[in-house]
């Protein structure tokens, strides 16, 4: 099998699309990060003031969660399986769009290059049979 065939087979696979979709999602979220960081920095003093009260509140909640943990763990495991499948499908769809867009752009670039090369090839002098 040729390299081009192997690459085509890979780029048309669902796992490849899922990875491309996950990468696209990560880039999207990283672009939002500076704005979120700026918001948190502006609330820093407010958050520091509320911290001791929040810590006591969360400690009380943690005690209740510890008692419910075994039952909740089973529920979460079931939900996680469903959610993981859903996220995988979403990333695969997103990745397919990214790959299609990217390969479409690459195809356009190749077409532009081939069109630019054709006139240069046409300018070469041709040998005629009469001169032979």
C-alpha positions in Angstrom: 0.0 0.0 0.0 1.3 3.4 -0.8 1.9 6.1 1.7 -0.8 8.3 0.2 -3.3 5.5 0.6 -2.3 5.0 4.3 -2.5 8.7 5.0 -5.9 8.9 3.3 -7.2 5.9 5.3 -5.9 7.5 8.5 -7.4 10.9 7.9 -10.8 9.4 7.1 -10.9 7.4 10.4 -13.2 8.3 13.3 -10.3 8.3 15.9 -8.4 10.8 13.8 -11.4 13.0 13.6 -12.0 12.8 17.3 -8.4 13.8 18.0 -8.6 16.7 15.5 -11.9 17.8 17.2 -10.4 17.6 20.6 -7.4 19.7 19.5 -9.7 22.3 17.9 -11.8 22.4 21.1 -8.6 22.9 23.2 -7.4 25.8 21.0 -10.9 27.4 21.4 -10.7 27.2 25.2 -7.1 28.4 25.3 -8.1 31.5 23.4 -10.7 32.2 26.1 -8.2 31.8 28.9 -6.7 35.3 29.0 -10.1 36.9 29.4 -11.0 34.5 32.2 -7.7 35.1 34.0 -8.3 38.8 33.8 -11.8 38.4 35.4 -10.4 36.3 38.2 -7.6 38.8 38.9 -10.1 41.6 39.2 -12.0 39.6 41.8 -8.9 38.5 43.7 -9.5 40.6 46.8 -13.2 39.6 46.9 -12.3 35.9 46.7 -9.7 36.2 49.4 -12.2 37.8 51.8 -14.7 35.1 51.3 -12.2 32.2 51.6 -12.4 31.3 55.3 -16.3 31.1 55.2 -16.2 29.1 52.0 -13.7 26.7 53.5 -15.9 25.8 56.5 -18.9 25.5 54.2 -17.1 23.1 51.8 -15.7 21.0 54.8 -19.3 20.4 56.0 -20.4 19.4 52.5 -17.4 17.1 52.1 -18.5 15.2 55.2 -21.9 14.5 53.7 -20.4 13.5 50.3 -18.1 11.0 52.0 -21.2 9.1 53.4 -22.9 9.1 50.0 -19.7 8.2 48.0 -20.2 4.5 47.2 -23.7 4.9 45.7 -22.7 8.1 43.9 -19.6 6.5 42.5 -21.7 3.8 40.8 -24.0 6.4 39.4 -21.2 8.5 38.1 -19.5 5.5 36.5 -22.6 4.8 34.5 -23.0 8.5 33.5 -19.4 8.8 32.6 -19.6 5.9 30.1 -22.5 7.6 28.4 -20.9 11.0 28.5 -17.6 9.8 27.2 -19.3 8.2 24.2 -21.2 11.4 23.6 -18.0 13.6 23.8 -16.1 11.2 21.5 -18.9 11.4 18.9 -18.9 15.2 19.2 -15.2 15.4 18.8 -15.3 13.1 15.8 -17.9 15.3 14.1 -16.0 18.5 15.0 -12.7 16.9 13.8 -14.3 15.8 10.5 -15.3 19.4 9.9 -11.8 20.6 10.7 -10.2 18.0 8.5 -12.6 18.7 5.6 -12.0 22.4 5.9 -8.2 21.9 6.1 -8.1 19.4 3.2 -10.3 21.7 1.2 -7.9 24.6 1.7 -5.0 22.3 0.8 -6.8 21.2 -2.4 -7.4 24.8 -3.3 -3.7 25.6 -2.8 -2.7 22.7 -4.9 -5.1 23.8 -7.6 -3.7 27.4 -7.5 -0.1 26.1 -7.7 -0.9 23.8 -10.6 -2.6 26.6 -12.5 0.3 28.9 -11.9 2.7 26.2 -13.2 0.7 25.5 -16.4 1.4 28.8 -18.2 5.1 28.6 -17.4 5.2 25.1 -19.0 3.3 26.4 -22.1 6.0 29.1 -22.7 8.7 26.5 -23.5 9.6 26.4 -27.2 8.5 23.3 -29.0 10.5 21.4 -31.6 8.8 21.1 -34.9 9.1 18.2 -37.3 9.8 20.5 -40.2 13.1 21.6 -38.6 14.2 18.0 -38.0 
